[in-house]
Amino acid sequence: MAFDQTFWSFFFVGVTFALYIGIAIWSRAGSTDDFYVAGHHVHPTVNGMATAADWMSAASFLSMAGLIAFLGYGGSVYLMGWTGGYVLLALLLAPFLREFGKFTVPDFVGDRYYSTFARLVAVVCALFVSFTYIAGQMKGVGVAFSGFLGIPFEWGIVIGMVIVFFYAVWGGMKGITYTQVAQYCVLIFAYTVPAIFISLIITSNPIPQLGFLSNVAGEGISMLAKLNRVVTDLGFREYTSTDKSMLDVFAITGALMFGTAGLPHVIIRFFTVPSAQAARLSAGWALVFIAILYTTAPAVGAFARLNFTETVNEATYIHGDDYAGQAAAIEAEGGKPVPPWFKNWEATGLLGFEDANGDGRIQVRGPNAPDGLEDEGKPLNRDIFVLANPEIANLPGWVIGLVVAGGLAAALSTAAGLLMVISSAVSHDLCRRTLFRGMNDTTELVVARVSAAAAVIAAGTLGIFSAELGFVAEVVAFAFGLAAASLFPIIFLGIFWKRMNREGAIAAMLTGLTTTFGYIYYFKFGGGTPDEWLFGVSPEGIGFVFMFLALAVGVGVALLTKAPSKDIQDLVEDIRVPGTRKAHGIADQGMAPIPAD
């Protein structure tokens, strides 16, 4: 890499990491209340920004645009599902969960369903969802660090583990909240600046959302029409079409939406604000902050696909270290050498070239190519395209360095939030509320930090050994399916149906978790083929289907078993009216001990 690019990458990454660690030290958690929910004192706007950073993970920053670049219209499911989920959160869950006043989702389940076993099942569900999700984040960290340092992505994950270990374990939710505010500012600036540059270069329009729909500069043809023509000439389907069935698109969108409303690391953010009204405002602000990136992503994906194809296709591959000399010789003969960014990313193992026909040139071809070749540029990891986009477009080195810092901010912010879910599930729900009820705050804080440290190590290991799962966004989609099928039904029914009892909740969670996990495992590791998909629904969308199964099982079992006590039914009434619990003298942590099952 050029000195300019390397310098700026080290500069932005170093400055932002120093900022994150400094915030963690400044806002170090001194109590369990600080560690879990930042003392309930976070302003709704600040919490909305922190929630957006928590939400816009490596999947949003790194992988979503890469998927859109190659899925085209089919990638819109990620945009619709991941934004629509916040409407559900704002209207259906966030204010009522905040009114309930608990630290965690298992805490809500344990007290609402008056059952230690229900709490344990909820802990298992939360851990399954969180570890699946965090595996995707650590893969994103590995991609970003490997591109930045030119090292294998496994070593990039190890470096990321060290960084997130420090500020998540030290600062807890209080430190993570203010660190995520800084990370949001970094990632949104890093995402939009290169998008503006590239939109200007391709369409002369400085607004990427409009450049996406504008004509290519000097060519009199729209950018999307040109992209359609380029990819179809090479044997791919039109960019503005999809090979997904309507049912699968609907199912994936639904799984992402309802999974959003059931994700523990998102829900826990609404416990950090002072009231139910503030929780609703937080969800609204989060959606505003998220929309800035999500409306830019389609343009970034389309620009990346066009630039990648035009710079790589028919380029002559260069072997060895003498890039400059070989490139000059190729150009002297009227050829096109493989661009420098290709060689830079090749060192990471995430991009490569297989010369199928032995002619020394890279031919990007689809399954309908007239010359019979199919994508001779493999291996190609789509997660690299947001990071590589500035290099592909020959943007200044400082822009490239900024994007590296943004990618790391996105991955680390969500990883920190997930670590809080894992830590609180172990220390608060499993230890203090279940196994060791006499534990004091000081001991619980120690256990929480040890749990977070262990979770960092486990998450990094998962990220290293989960390459078979797919791209970052696909790995994350599995977590959403698990959340939609296991946690959303019992949270929704727990708020809006007084008759829902512990037996129904336990049955619903176990049904949703086992069916969804079994389906994903079979088709990712068990040899299942797309021809065997249930109703033609892919593993990314199956959580939406099994969510309805879990709801039906939960309702059926609840109707066949004893109704909850009047106290529990009154509690459900109370949490649906803001301020009622406080009026009745029920404090945030004032629930009575859970009776034995």
N, C-alpha and C positions, 0 to 999 in steps of 0.2 A: 504494500500500500504506500501511497505517497506520504511524505513527511507531514504535509499540511493536514491530510485526513487523519493520520495517526495522532498528531498533536491535538487536534480538536476533539477527537474521540476521548482521549485520556483527560482532556480538560473538562469537558462536560460531565463525563462519568465521575471523575474525581470530585468536582464541585458539588454535584447533586448528591453523591453518597455522603460527603462530609455534612451536607445540609440535613439529610435524613438522620444520620447518627447524632448530630447535634440536637435535633428536635427530640429524639428519643431520650437523650440524657436530660435535657431541660424539662421534659414532661414525664419523667420516670414515675411509674405507678407506685404509690405508697400504701395502698390498701386494696382489698379485693374489689371494692366498688370502683376504684380507679382502673384496676387491671381488667375487669370484665366489661364495664359500661361507661368508663370515663366519668364516673360520678353523676351521670344523668344531666350534665350541665352543658352539653354541646348545642350551639345555636342551630336552628333548622337549616339555614343557608350553608353554614360550615359543614353540617352533617350531610347535606345534599351533595356537596362537592366531594367529601370523603367517601360517601356511598358510590358516587360515580367512579372514583378511582378504584374502589374496592371491586366494583362491577366490571369496569373496562380492563379486563385482564389481558394476558398474552393472547387469548383467543380473539378479543376485540381488536387489539392494537396490531398484533403480528399476523394472525392467521386468517381473520375474517376477510380482509381485502385479498389475500392470496387465494382463498377459496372462491371468492366472487370473480377473481381474475380468470379462473379456469372453469368454474361452474356457470358463469354468466348469470342469466336470469334465475337459474336454480339456486344461486347463493342468496337470493332475497329472503329465504326462509329464516336465515340467521338475523337479518335486520328486523323483520316483522316480529319474530318470536322474542328476541331479547329486549325490544323496546315495549312491546305490548304487555309483557309481564309486569312492568311497573305500574300500569293502569290497574291491574288486578291487585297489586300490593297496596296502592294508595286507597282503593275503594273497599277492599274486602278484608285485608289482614293487618296492615301496619298499625293503624290507630287502636285496634282492639287488643292486639298483642301488647302494645305499650300500656294500655289501660290495665291489663292483667298484672303488669309490673314485675316480670321475672327476668332473670339474666339470659336464659337460653331457651331454645325450642324444647329440649327434653324436660326442662323445668316446667314449661307450660303443660306439656303432656302429662308429666307426673302428677301435678296438682289438679289439673282439669279432669283427669281421668282417675284420680284418687288411687293410684296404683304404682308401686315400686317396679313391678315387672313391665308395665307400660313405659315407664321412664327408661328402663334398661333397653327395651326394644327401640325406643326413640334414639338413645345414645348410639346403638349399632347402626341405625339408619343414617344418623348424622355423620358418623365416621366413614361409612361407605361412600356417601355423597362427597364428603370433604376430601377424602384421600383420592378419589377418582378425579375430582376437580383439580386438586393441587398437583397431581401428576402432570396434567396439561400445563400448569403454570411453570413447573420446574423444567419441562421441555422447552418452554418459551425462553426461560432464563438461559438455558444452554445454547439455544439458537443465537440469542443476542450476544452473549459473551464470546461464542465461537467466532461470530462474524467480526466482532470488535478486536479480538486478540489473535484471530487466525489459528485457533486451536480446536481439537475435536470437541464436539458439543458436550460430551460427558464431563470433561474438565470444566467447561463453562458452568455446568450445574453445580459442581463442587464449590466453585467460587461464589456463586449465588447463594448457596446454603450458608456460607460463612457470613455474608452480609445480612441476610434476613434473620439469621440467628441472633445477631447483636441487637437490632432495634425492636424485634418482636418480643424476644424474651425479656429484654430490659424494660421496655416502655409499656407493655401491655396495651389494652385498648386505648388508654389515654394517649400514649405515645404514638400508636398506630394511627389514630384519628388525625392528629395534626401532621404526621408524616404523610398521610394520604392526601391531605389538602395540597401539600407541596408537590407530591407526585402527580396529582391531577394537573396542576399548572404546567409541569414539565411535559407530561405526555401529550396534552392537548396542543401545546405550542409545537412540540416535535412532530405531531401528526399533520397539523394544518399548514405549517410553513412550507415543507417540500411539496405538498399538494398544490399550494398556490403557485409556486415556481413552475411545476410541471404543467399545470393548467395554462399558464401564460405561454410556455414554450410550444405546447401542442395546439392550443386554440386561441391564444391572445386574450383569453378571458381570465381575470385574476380570481374569480370566484369558482372554486372547483365544482360546486353543485350545479352551476350554470355552464361551466366549461364542458362538463359531462354531456350536455345536450347541445353544445354549440358546434359550429363547423370547424374543421381542421384549418389552421391558418394557411391561407394562400391556395387552398385546394377546392373550395366550393362544395365540399361534401361533409356531412355531419360526422362527428367523431365515431359515433356508434355504427353508422353505415360503413365507414371505412374499416372499422374493426371487424364487422360482420364479413366484409369482402376479403380481408386478409386471412381470417381463420378458415373460412369456407374454401378458399383457394388452396389451403394446405391440408384439407381433408377433415377438418373439424366441423361440428355442427355450428349453426349461427350462434353468436354470442348472446343474442336476445331471445334464445330458445332454451328449453331444458328437456332432459330425458327422464325427469322424475314424473311419476304419476301424480294426478291431482290429489289423490288420497294420501300419498306419502308426503307431499308438500304440506297438506293440512295437518297431518300427524306430527311432523317435525316442528312446525310452527307452534302447535298446541303444546307439545312437550317442552319446548323452550319457554313458552309463556307461563304455563302452570308450574314448571320447574323453577322459574324465577321466583314465583310467589311462595315456593317451599324451600328455597335455599337457606340453610342455617346462617351462612356468613353474611347474607344480605339482611335477613330478618334481625339478626343481633344488632345491626346498626341502629335500628329504630328504638332500641332500649337505651340509647345514649342521650336521647333528648328528654326535656323535662315533662312533656305531656303528650296526650293522644293527638291533640291538634297539631303540635309540633312534629309529630311523626308523619302526619298526612302532608304537612308542608314540606318536610324533608323529601318525601317521595316525589313531590312535584318538582322541587329544585333538582333532584337527581336526574329526572327525566329531561329537564332543560339542558343540564350539563352533558348528559350522555348524547343528546341529539346533535350536538356540535360535531362529535366524531362520527356518529352513525350516518348522518346525511353526507358526510365527506367520503365515507368508505367506498360507495359504488364508483365514484370518480377515480379514487386511488386504484381500485382493482382494475378498472378498464384501462387507465393510463399504463399500469404495470404490464398488462397483457400485450398491449400494442407495442410499447417500448421493448419489452423482452423479445417478442417475435421478430421485430425489425432489426435488432442489434445482433441476435444470435443466429437466426436462420441463414444458412449458406455461408457461415463464417468458417474459415480454415482453422482447425485446432492446432495449438502450439504445445509442443512437448518440451520438457526441461525447464531450466531457469533463465535462459537467454531470451526473455520475452521481447525486449526492444529490438534486438537484431533480427529475429525471425519475423516479427511484425513488419519491420521495414522491408524485408525481402518479399513478403507476401504482397504488400501494397505496391512495390515496384513492378510486380508482375500483373497488377490490375486486380488483385484479389482482396478479400476482406478478412483480416485476422480476427480471431476470437477476441472480444473486448477484455480489457484488463480486469474488470469487476468479476468476470466469469472465473478467471484464474484465482482471484482472491478468495472467492467463495468455494472453489473446488478444494482448497486446503482444509476446509471444515468437514468435508465428507457429506455435505448437504446438497451438493451440486456436482454433476459429473457428465462424462460423455462416453457413450458406447458406440464405436464406429461400426455399425452393422454391415455396411457395404464396402468398407475399406478404402473409401476415397479421401479420407482425411478432413472432410467437411461435416459440419453439424447441420443436419436437416431436420427441422421441427415439422413433424408430420402427424396427422390424425388418422383414425381408422379408415377414413374414406379417401385417403391420399391416392392420386392417380398413379404414382410410381410404386405403390405397395409398401413404402416405408411407414413405420408407425413410431413417432416420437423418439427419434434417435438420440435426443439429448438426455436421456435418463442416466443416472438417477436425478430426480428433481424434487426437492422438498418445497412445497408451496408456502411454508411458513417463512421463507426468507425474503419474500418479495417486498414487504414494506421497508425492511432494512436495506435491501439492495436497490430499491427504486431510485434513491438519489444518485447512487453510483451509475446506474444504468442511464440516467438522464444527464450525467456529467455535471451535477450541481456542485457548488463549492464545498470544500472539505468541512467547513463549520456546520453546514446543513447535515452532512453525513454523521458527524459526531453528535449533533443534537438528536437525530433519530435514534441512534444507539442508546443514548441516555433515556429517551422516551420509551423505547421498548423495554428496557430494564425497569423503569418506573412502573409500567403497566403490569408486568409479571410479578414484581416484588410486592406491589401494593395489594394485589389479590391474594398472593401467597400468605402475606401477613394476616389478612382477615381470616383466611381459612385456618391458619395456625391457632387463632384465637378460639375458633369453634372447637377444634380438636382439644386444645388445652382445657377449655371450660367444660367440655363433655367429660373429660377424664377427672379433673380436679373437683369441679363443683357437683356435676350430676352423678358421677359414678362414686367418687370417694366421699365427699361431705354429705350429699343428700341420700346416699344409699348404703355404702359400706361402713363409713366411720362418721356417724352422725354427731359425735362429740368433738369433731375437729374444729379448732379455732381459726380465726382469720389469718393469723401469721403462718400457721402450718399450711393452710389452703393456698396461700400465695406462693409459698415455696414449691408445693406440689404443682401448682399451675405453671410455674416457670420451668420446672423439670419436665413436665408434660410437653410444653412448647418446644423445648430443646430436643426431646426425643422425636417429636413430630417433624421437626426440620430434617433430621437425619433420615427418617422413614420416607418423607416426601421426596428428598433428593434421590434416594435409592429407587423409588417408584419411577421418577422421571427418567433415570438412566436406563432402566430395564423395561420401559413401556413403549419402546419404538414400534412394536407390532400393532399398537392400538390405532394408529392413524395420525393425522395432523392434529395440531393443538386444538383447533375448534371442534374437531370430531371427538376428541377425548373429552372435552368439556361438555359436549352435547350428551354424552352418556351420563354424566353427573346430573344434568338437568332431567333426563328421563327418570333416573332413580329418585330424585327429589319429587317430581310430579306424581309418581306412582305411590311413594311410601309416606311422605310427610305432608304434602298438600291436602290429601283427603281428610286426615285426622285433625289438622289445624282448621280447615274450613268447617267441617262438621262440629268441631269443638266450640266454635264461635257461634254458629248459626242454628244448631239443633240441640235443644236442651236434653232430648231423649238419648243422645249418643252416650254410650257407656264405655267402661274400660274394656270389656270383652270385645265389643265392636271395634274399638281403636286398635287393640292388639292384633285382631284378625286382619284388619285393613292394612296395617303397616307390614305385617309378615307377607300377606298376599302380594302387595305392590312390590316389595323389595325382592322377594324370591323369584317372581315371574320375570320382572324386568332384568335383574342381574343374570338370571339363567338364559334369557333370550340373547342378551349382549354377549355373554360368554360363549354360547354355542356358535354364534355367527362370526365371532372374532377369533376364537381359539379352538372351537370344536369341529371345524370343517364344514359348517353350514354354508349354503350358497344362496344367492339372491332369489333363485327359483323357489326356495322354500320359505320365503318371508311370509308371515301371517298377514293375509289380506293385502300382500304387496307392500307392507310397511317395513322400512329399514330399521336397523338397531337404533339409529339416532332418534326415531320417532315413536318407538314402541312404548315408551313410558306413558304417552298420551292414551294409548289404547288400554293399557293395564291400569291406568288411573281410574277409569270407569269401572273396571273389574273390582279394584280395591274399594271404591265407594260403595258398589253394590254389596260386596261381602260385608263391609263394615255396617251398613244399614241393616242388612238381613240378620246378622248376628245380634246387633243391638236390640232389634225388635223381638228376638227369641229369648232374650235374657233379661235380667232384672234392671229396671230403670235406675238412673243415678238418684242419690238422695235429694231432698228438697234444697238443702244447702248448696249443693253443686248446681242445681238448676237455677237457683237464685243468683249464684255467681255468674252464670252465663248471661242472665238478664242484665246484671250490673255492668259487665265489661262492654256491653253494647251501648251504654249511655255514658259518655265522657264525664268524669268527675264523680260518678256514683260510688265507686269503691272508696275513694277518699272520704266522701260524705258519710259512708257507713263505717268509717273508722278502720278500713283495711289498708295497711301500708304496703309499700312495694315488696317487702320481704316478710309480710305478716301472716302468711298462710300457716295453718296448723300442721303438725307433723302428719306425714302420710300414713294411713292405716295399713296394716298388713293385708296382702291379697287374700 
